[in-house]
Amino acid sequence: MRKRRQYVALEKQLLTKHSQKRDNEVVLEEADFKDGKLSYSGYSRLKGECEYVGYAEDIEIKVPQNYVDGFNFCLENMATNELSKIKKDKIETRIKALILLFVGAVILTIGLMVIEHIVRQEFALIISWVFVWAASEKMFFDRKDLQNNRFNILHILSAKVVGY
């Protein structure tokens, strides 16, 4: 019971300490930059912190003053590379989904048309539905994740950059 009170007190202390920071504000530090440019780890941290900012809110990125000038250019380069990769992944996901759907349809057709034993037909039906489900999962869930990543990056690109 005593430990529980300690944990609750620690939680309150942390929430009070960090409540001054707004949810739509991201502060980048010197460690997020390398050779005067945003590092990959800094970019990953920026994306991670902006992931839960609602699209209706404007993001404000605070950057050390000596990195403000080249920050937007570097951010746009990294984001453009990632956006093109997302576009390729979306096309690849569609192709994989169509292939899985086709394989499922072929197995279903073979199972119903060629195989005469009822147990083997049911087995072929189950296998075909596994392929159809995998195609559906790729088409609807994987594409949705890629789309969310895309909008998150575009949201970051529209952010206001401020030096500190």
C-alpha positions in Angstrom: 0.0 0.0 0.0 2.9 2.3 0.8 4.5 1.7 -2.6 1.2 2.5 -4.3 1.1 5.9 -2.6 4.7 6.6 -3.7 3.8 5.7 -7.3 0.7 8.0 -7.3 2.8 10.8 -5.8 5.4 10.3 -8.5 2.8 10.3 -11.2 1.4 13.6 -10.0 4.8 15.1 -9.8 5.6 14.1 -13.4 2.3 15.3 -14.7 2.8 18.7 -12.9 6.4 19.0 -14.2 5.5 18.2 -17.8 2.1 19.9 -18.0 3.8 23.1 -19.0 4.6 21.6 -22.4 1.8 21.8 -24.8 0.7 18.6 -26.7 1.2 20.2 -30.1 4.7 21.4 -29.3 7.9 19.5 -30.1 11.2 20.7 -28.8 14.3 19.4 -30.7 17.6 19.5 -29.0 21.3 19.7 -30.1 21.5 15.9 -29.9 18.9 15.7 -32.7 21.2 17.3 -35.1 24.5 16.1 -36.7 26.8 18.2 -38.8 24.4 21.0 -38.8 21.5 18.9 -40.2 18.6 17.0 -38.6 19.8 13.5 -37.9 17.8 10.4 -38.7 17.2 9.7 -35.0 16.1 13.3 -34.5 13.6 12.9 -37.4 12.4 9.6 -35.9 11.8 11.3 -32.6 10.0 14.2 -34.2 7.7 11.8 -36.0 7.1 9.8 -32.8 6.2 12.9 -30.8 3.9 14.3 -33.6 2.1 11.0 -34.1 -0.6 11.7 -31.5 -1.2 15.4 -32.3 -4.6 15.7 -33.9 -4.8 16.9 -37.5 -6.9 19.8 -36.4 -4.1 21.2 -34.3 -1.1 23.0 -35.7 2.3 21.6 -34.7 5.0 23.9 -33.4 8.5 22.6 -33.7 11.1 24.4 -31.6 14.7 24.1 -32.9 17.9 25.5 -31.6 18.5 28.9 -33.1 21.6 27.9 -35.0 19.8 25.1 -36.9 16.7 27.1 -37.9 17.9 28.2 -41.4 18.6 24.7 -42.8 16.0 22.8 -40.8 13.0 23.1 -43.3 15.2 22.0 -46.3 16.5 19.0 -44.4 13.0 18.1 -43.1 11.5 18.3 -46.6 14.3 16.1 -48.0 13.7 13.4 -45.4 9.9 13.6 -45.7 10.0 13.5 -49.5 12.1 10.3 -49.3 9.7 8.8 -46.9 6.6 9.8 -48.9 8.0 8.2 -52.0 8.7 5.0 -50.1 5.1 5.1 -48.7 3.8 5.5 -52.3 5.9 2.5 -53.4 4.7 0.5 -50.4 1.1 1.2 -51.2 1.5 -0.1 -54.7 3.3 -3.1 -53.5 0.6 -3.8 -50.9 -2.1 -3.7 -53.6 -0.2 -6.1 -55.8 0.4 -8.5 -52.9 -3.3 -8.3 -51.9 -4.4 -9.1 -55.5 -2.0 -12.1 -55.7 -3.2 -13.5 -52.4 -6.8 -13.0 -53.5 -6.1 -14.8 -56.8 -4.3 -17.7 -55.0 -7.3 -18.0 -52.6 -9.7 -18.1 -55.6 -7.7 -20.7 -57.4 -7.5 -22.9 -54.3 -11.2 -22.5 -53.8 -12.0 -23.4 -57.4 -9.7 -26.4 -57.4 -11.2 -27.5 -54.1 -14.8 -27.3 -55.3 -14.4 -28.4 -58.9 -11.6 -31.0 -58.9 -11.6 -32.6 -55.5 -14.4 -35.1 -54.8 -13.8 -36.1 -51.2 -15.8 -33.8 -48.9 -13.1 -33.6 -46.2 -10.5 -32.5 -48.7 -13.0 -30.0 -50.1 -13.5 -28.5 -46.7 -9.7 -28.4 -46.2 -9.3 -26.5 -49.5 -12.1 -24.1 -48.4 -10.3 -23.3 -45.2 -6.9 -22.8 -47.0 -8.6 -20.5 -49.6 -10.2 -18.4 -46.8 -6.8 -18.0 -45.2 -5.5 -16.5 -48.5 -8.6 -14.3 -48.9 -8.3 -13.1 -45.3 -4.6 -12.2 -45.8 -5.5 -10.3 -49.0 -8.3 -8.4 -47.1 -5.9 -7.6 -44.2 -3.3 -6.2 -46.6 -5.8 -4.2 -48.6 -7.6 -2.6 -45.7 -5.4 -2.6 -42.6 -1.8 -2.3 -44.1 -2.9 0.5 -46.5 -4.6 2.4 -43.7 -1.4 2.3 -41.7 0.5 3.6 -44.7 -2.1 6.4 -45.2 -1.8 7.4 -41.6 2.0 7.6 -41.9 1.6 9.8 -45.0 -0.8 12.2 -43.3 1.4 12.4 -40.2 4.4 13.4 -42.4 2.4 16.0 -44.3 1.1 17.3 -40.9 4.7 17.7 -39.7 5.7 19.5 -42.9 3.0 22.0 -42.3 4.3 22.8 -38.8 5.5 26.1 -37.7 9.2 26.1 -37.0 10.5 28.4 -34.2 14.0 29.0 -33.0 14.9 29.1 -29.3 
